[in-house]
Every structure is written in C-alpha cells, then in structure tokens.
Amino acid sequence: MLRTELARKVVHIGMGAFALLLRWMVPWQAILMAFSGLVLNVFFLHRMTGNRLLRLDERKRRFSLGIAAYPAILLLVFVIFRSRLELAAGIWGLLAVGDGLAAVVGLTLGGPVLRWNPKKRWTGLIAFVVFGTMASAFLIRWTQHALISESGGHLAPVTWVGDSFLPDGIVDLSLSLSLLAGCALAALAAALAESLRTSLDDNLLVPIVGGAVLAAATVVEPFRIAENIPLLTEGALVGFAITVPLAVLTYWMRCVDRSGAIGGTILGIALFAFEGGRGLLMLAGLVALGSAATWLTHFRIDALGMVVNKGSIRGAINAFANAGAGVVFAFLSIATAHGEMFTLAMVAAFATATFDTTASEIGVSFGRRHVLVSTFRTVPRGTDGAISMEGTLAGVAASLLMAGLAWGVGLVSGIGVPVVVVGSFLGSMLESCIGGILGPGRDHHLLNLANTIAGAGAACWIYVYLT
C-alpha cells in the first residue's frame, strides 16, 4: 500500500512540471493540455502502468476518481482563469507540489496526528504550507515572464497573463512580500481544507479553496493595510476587551465548548479590528439567533417527547465554518478598493449562516412536512438536506433580522436588505440540495462554509446587477 501511494504521489508531483509550459502557452493550448491529460488518465494511464497506481478498492473497477479529477479540475481552472494564466499556474503548484509533498512527508516521516483528523499528520500539513507556498509563488512569477518581451524589457501584448501581485502594474518579477503572503495564505487554507475529514477528493478541494484565496489575495492592496495598522491594532485591543467576557458568558451558558469560546474570541477580535462594533454585531446576531433557535428546538423536542438528534454544544470548527467567510470578507472590505462590495458580502455571509442554522433547528422541531430540495420527495424528519415550510420561513425571518440590523448600523443600504435576504436564501437552498445528494453526516462543516460563501456571492451578483 505504501509503495502504491508513493508511486501515485510521484506521478502527482511530476505532472506539475507541465505547469512550466504555461509561460509560453495561450489559453486554448492550456485547455487542450488539460483535456489531453484527462483523456490519458481515464483511458490509457492504468493500462500503461499495469494498474500499479490503483488502490486496492479501485482495482476491481479499474478506475480512480482522484486520478481523473486531477486533470479535470485543471481543465476547469484554465477555463475560469483563461485571462489570468499566472493564477492557474499558482493553483497547479498548490495541487501538485503542496498536496503531493504533504502526503509524501506524512507517509515517510510520520509524526503526531491532527486532532481533528487522525488520518493526517502535522508534518504533512506543515510540508503542504511550506512547499505549496514556494511552488505557487515561483510558478506565478515564472508564468509572468511572458509579459516581458525579448527586446528591451517592455510589456509584450500578452492578454492571458495578468499583473497579480505586481505593485502598481510594474513588472518586477522578484518574489515580493505580497506574493509570498498571498501564496502562503492560499497554501494554508488549502492545507487545512485538505486535512478535514471529508468525502470530497483532495484533487477537487485543494484547487477550489486555494484558487479562491489566491484570487481574493490579488485584489488586496498592501498600502491600505499599512495605513490602517494603528486603527487595526486599537480595534483588536478593544475587541479583545469586549469579546473575551462574551466568550466566557456563552461558555458558561453552555452555548459553546472551550474550543468554541476560543474560536469565537479570535473571530470577534478580528471582526472588531476590521469593521468595529458593527462587525461584532453581526457575529453577536448569529450567535444570539442561532442559540435561540437551538433552545426552542430542544424545548419543543422535550415537550413533545420526540426522539431526534439534538446536536451538541458548538465548538471552534462550528464557529469557523459559520463565521469564517464573514471575517475574511470583513478583512477584504478594508484591504481592497471594493469596500462596499465586500461589506455587503460580509453581511450576506452572516445572514446566510443565520438562515441555515435557524431553518435547520426550527424545521426539525416545528416542521410538519419535510422534502428534499434535490428531488422534492417527502422524507422523514431530520433527513440531511431536507427543508420544511416552517423552517424556511423562520430562516427568512432570521436573515431579515440580520439584514435589518446591518442596515440600521449603516453596513448596507436600503436596497442591500432584500439583496442580502435573497442571497442567504439561495445559499442555504444550495447547501440543502448538496446535503441531500451527499447523504447523512457528509461534510457538514464544509457545507456550512460553502453556503455562506455562496450566499455572499449570490448577494454580490444581484447587487451588481441591480445597481
């Protein structure tokens, strides 16, 4: 088994060498390369290698979803980033080198396992961050050499390579601090996503998470952060003084466990630093409405004597899954030239998390008829992905309260209120649809994070369309 895994990872890493070709490729050539790789991996690779790259559970069907997913996701990356091939190269570096060496180092060196996933090791996670950062930063700059003409060092007419992490559009191809920071954040996010216990293949999860963070990092303007350092420091200190007592209170009330209190404190401090008391109100609203819905659910269940899963006290992973995206959008609101848009995204992310939590809790306890969004088939109470009319209406009311609160403190305009509510509804419906397809207990926290991002994205798209 170890020999098979190491052989797979050698091929996995080795394929990353083809990313060097992106410096001389136009988009259609990159897309053709990924499509050729997909055909090779699906129809010919296992014949050429005598099935030696297949795991034991894959040899009966003579097919590996992960091996097919590798070029398939790259094909999608090249289509999405066809005018930013340097970012496509950076994402490939995270996938090939970061993810590949994480597995190799974890298998060969061993070491302590991760608390949240005993199948993964700290040595592998650290290797992912270190080598993923180096590979993505190098490949981004390497590909950007296409911007330089062979004569005189002037800009060449290349429209499929952008100026990601190039200060003021100046072609400085050294490994700048902003480039390394952006790649390090992308590698860290992808490494953490890869370390989760999830049914999604790493070859899909790593490029999606890493690519999203890399793309977001390109719009960050470091001078804005530098100008706001005094205010950020003051906000963090005030946020600490306010958040710690609140975290202790929620822990004492058994709304969260110890890790949840710590995670909530970190998120609260960050929100106050980025958005002041208004940002912290969004987190407080999520906690208050979510806790109220949970209390009503438990009261109803106990009163009626229903036997359903009451859930458990929320921990740090719940906090980051529901509020992590909102904090990131809050940071982007002060670190980019798109402050209004990312502030709306922050509010929509919190409203979506509140919608989902309230709809789930109220739906389980008060819902009369439960259906799957994906099939509209009636299912038993508590089925993953099921919704009810009562729960959905409660979710709409909760998201409306969050949007109204945001409007009241000046985070969004009047038109932003219905936009946030619609976005939170769409994000929650998407999460319910995917949850129904995946089945019970699959990727719950990952789906919570995804639905907040989807709700924020939907709200921003609607807002841009309307304005």
N, C-alpha and C positions, 0 to 999 in steps of 0.2 A: 504493500500500500504506500509506504513512504517513497519507494522508488517511482511509483506511478505519479504521485503528487509532485515530486521534484521534477520529473520529466515534463509534466504539464506546465509547471511554472517556468521552466527554462524556455519552452516554446512561447509561453505567455509574455515573458520579458523580451525574448528575442524579436518578437513581432513588432515591438516598439521601435526597433531600428528603422523600420519603414517610415516612421514619423519624420526622419531627417529629410525625406524626399519632398515634404510639403513646402520646403523653401523654393523649389523650382516648379511646383505644380500649380495649375489653375484649378478652380473648384470642381469642374466636371471630371478632371483627372483624379482628384482625391476621392470623389464619389465613386468613380469607376474602380479605383483601387480597393475601396472597402467592399463594394459589391463583389468583386473578384474573390476577395478573401472569404466572403460569406459562402459563395459557391464552393470554394475549395474546402472550407471547414465542414460543410454539410455533406458533400457528395464524395470527396476524394481523400481527405486527410486521414481518416481512420483506416482506409484501405492501404494508404501509403505507409502508415506506422504500425500496421498489423494489430490495430485496436489497443496498442500499449498505452495510449493516453486516456483510455476509458476507465472510469472507476468500476468497482465490482457491480454496483447497482445499475450501471449504464451498459454493461457488456451484453446483456440479454437483448436490449432493443437496439444496440449498436449505434447509439446516438447520445450526444451530450448537449444539453440545453446551454450550459455555460460556454462551451467552445463555440457554439453557433451564435450565442448572444454577443460575444466579443466583437466580431466584425459588424454585426447587425446594429449595435449601438453606435459604433464608429460611423457607420453609414448615416445614421440619424444625426450625429454630431456634425458631420460635414455638410449635411443639408441645412441644418439650423445655422451654423456658423460659416456658411459659404463665402461671406464677405469679411470674415474675421478668422482666417485660417491659423493665425498665430494662437488664438484661443483653443481651436481644435487640437493643435499640437500640444498645448499645455495640458488639456484634458487627457489626451493619449498618454502623456508622461505619467499622470496620476494613475491611470489604469494599468499601464504596462509595468512601470518601474515601482511605483508606490505599492500598489496592491500585490504585484508579483513578489517583490522582495519581502513584504510583510509576511507572506506565507512561508517563504524560504527560511527567513530568520527565525520565525516562530517554530518551524519544524526542526531545524537543526540546532538552535541554541537552547530552546526550551525556555524555562524561567517561570515566574509566577503567573497565574492565570488571571484574567479580568474578573472582577467581582460580578459584573452583570452578564458575563458570558464565559463559562468555564472552558469552552472550546477554543477560546482565543487567548493570546498571551501578551503581556506588556511589551516584551521585546519586539513582537511583530508590529504592535501599534506604533511604537517609537520609530521602528525602521520605516514604516509607511510614511510618517510625517517627515522624517529627515530626507529620505531618498526621493519621496514624492515631490517635496519642495524643490530639491535640486534639479530633478528631471524636468518638471514643468517649467521652471524658470529658464533653464537652458534652452528648452525646445521653443519657448515663446520668442526669446531673443534670436535664436538660430533662424527661425522662420522669418523674423522681421528683417533679416539681412536682404530679403528680396526687395525691400524698399530702397536699397542703395544701388545706384547704377554703377557699372564698372568704370565709368569715366567721370572723374570729378567729385564723386561722392554726393551728387544731387539726388533728389527724390525721383524715383522711376515711376512710370504710370502703372502702378500696381494697385488695383482696387479691391483685391481679395485678401490683403493683409492690412490690418489696422494698426493704430498707434497705441495699443494697450500698454499702459504703464510707461509711456514715453512722456516725460514732462513737457507740457506746452507744445506737443507735437514735434519737438526737436528729436532728430534721430540720434539719440545717444544709446548705443547698443551695449553699454555696460550693464551689469546686473545691479540695478538700482535698489534702494531700500524699499520703495513702494512695490516693486516687482516681487522681491523676496517676501515681503509681508503678505501680499495678496496670495501668492502661491502657498505660503505657509498656512494661511487661514483655510484655503481650499483643501490642502492636504490634511489638515487636522479635522475638518468637517467630514471629508470623505473617509478618513481612517475611523472616526467614531461611528459613522454610519455603517461601515463595513464590519465593525466589531459587534453590532447589535445582533441579537438572535431573531432573524427574520427569514421568511421563505423566499424573499427576492434574491436573485442571483447577484453576486458581487459585481459581475461584469455589467449589470444594469444599474445597480445602486451607486457605485463609485462615480461613474461619469455624470449621472444626473445630479448628485449632490455636489461633487467637485466642480462641475461645469457651472452650476447655478451660482456658487460662491465666487468663482473666478469672474464670471460675467458681472456680478454685482460689484466686485472689487475694482473693475475697470472704471467705474463712474465715481469712485472715491477720489476726492481732491485733498491731498495731504495738507495743503496750506490752511484749509478750513479747520482741520483738527488742531493744527499748531496754534491758530489764532484763538481757539476756544479752550485751550488747555487750562487756563486759570478758572474759567467757569465750570469746566468739566470736573476739575478737582474739588471745587467748592460744592458742586452738586452731589458728587459722590460722598463727601463727608456728611452733608445734610441728609442725603438719602440713607446713609448708614444709621444715623441717629433716629430716623423715623422708622425705617424698615425693621430693624432688629427687635424693637418692642412688639411690633405687629407680628413678626415671625414667632416670637415667644408665645404671644397670645393664641395664635392659630394652632401652635403645637400643644399648648395647654388645653385647648378646646377639642383636641384630637381630630382636627381637620386635616392635619398633615403629620407625617412622622419626622424623625430628626433630619433625615436627608432632604425631605421636602421643605422643612424650615430653612435649612442652609441654602438649598437651591432657590427658594423664593427670595431669600435675603439678597443673594447675588443678582437675581433678575431685578429686584426692586431698586437696588443701588444703581444699577446700570440705567434703568428707566428714568430715575430722578436725575441722573447726570445728563442724559441726552434730552429729555423732554420736561424736566422739572416735575412739580407736583401733578401737572396734568397727565403726564405719562404714568405716574404711580397710581393715579385714579383708575386708569384702565386695568391695571393688574388687580387693584383692590375690587373693582367691579366684577371681574372674572371670578375672583375667589369668593366674594360675597354671594353672587347669584348662583355659582356652582355649588357652594356649600348649602345654600337654602334649598336648592333643588334636591340635593342628596338627602338632607334632613327630611324633606317632605316625602321622599321616596321611602325611606326607612320607616317613617311614621305610618305611611299608608300600608306598607307591606306587613308591619307588625299588627296593625289594626285588623287587617283582613285575613291574616294568617297565611299569606301566600308564601310559597317556597320558591324563591328565585335568588339569584346571586346578588348579594347586597354590595359587592365590591369590597374595597379595603381602603384604609387611610392612605392618602396620596403621598407619594414620595418625590424625590428630585426628578426622576425620569418623567413623571406626570407634569411637573412644573415646566421643564424644558420643552416637552412635546407640545404643551398648550400655549406657552408664552414665549418660547424661544424665538419664533419667527417675528413676533411683535417687537421684541427687543432689538433684533437685527434691523428691522425697518426703522425703528427709532434712531439707531445709530446712523443709518444712511440718510435720514432726514436732516442731520446736521453736518454730515461729511460730504454731501454732494450738492450739485446745483439744482436738484429736484426735490427740495424740501417739502413742498406742498403735497407732491405725489406720494412720497414715502411716508409722510404723516398720515395721509388717508389710508395707505396700506397698513400702517401700524394699527389704526383704529379698527379696520376691517378684520385684521388677523385676530385681535382680541374679541371682536364681536362674533366671529366665526367659532372660536373656541367656546365662547359662552353659549352660542346657539346649540352647538353639538352636545355639550355637557347637559344643558337644560333639557333639550329634546330627548336625549337618551334616558335621563333619570325619570322625567315626568312620563314619558312614553311607556316605560316599563311598569310603573305603578298605577297610572291612571288611564292608559290607552285601552280601548276596547277591541279594536281590530288592528292587527299588525301585518304589514305587507313588505315584501322585498322590492326595493326600487328597481332592481335589475330585471325583475320578471313580473312585478305586480301580483305575485302569488301570496295568498294568505298563509302566514306561518305562525308558530307558537310564540307566545310572549317571551322576550329575552333573546330571540334569534339574532345573531350578528348581522348587521346591515338592515334590520327591519325598522320601519318607521310607523308611526301612528298619527292620526289627525290631531289628537290631543297633544302629543309630544311636539309635533311640528309647530302647532300654534304657540305652544309655550316657548319654543326656540325662537320664533319670530318676535314674540313679545320681549324676550331677554335681549336679543340683538338690537331691537328698537330702543330699549333702555340704555344699552351701551352706546349706540349711535347718538341718542339724545343727550347723554352725559358728555360725550365728546363735543357735540355742538354747543352745549351750554358753557363749556370751558374754553371754547374757541379753537379746538383742534381741527374741526371740519366746518365747512359752510353749510347753509341750509340744504343745498342740493346733495351734499355729501351724506346726509342722513338716510334717505331712501337708497342711495347707491350702496352704502355700507350694508344695509339690511338685505338687499338683493344679493350682493356678493357673498354674504355669510350664508344665505340660503343655498346658493349654488355650490359653495364649497362643502357644506355639510351633506348635500344630496350626493355629491361626487364621492365623499367618504363612505356614505351608506351603500352606494352602488358597488364600490370596490370591496367593502367589507362583506357584502352579501356574496360576491363572487369568490373571494378567498376562503370564506368559511369561518368557523368558530375559532376564536383565540389567535388569529393570524395577524401579526404585525400591528397590534392595536396602537402602540405609541407612535409608530412610524406613520400610521394613517392619520392620527391626530395632528401631527406636524404637517403632513401633506395637505390636510384640509384647510388649515389656517393659511398656508401659502396660496392654495387655490382660491380661497375666499378673498384674500388680499389682491391676487392677480385679477380676479373677475371684477372686483370693485374698481380697480385702477383702469381696466379696459373700458368699463361702462362710463366712468368719469371722463376719460379722454374722448370717448365717442360723443358724449352729451355736450362737452364744452369745446 
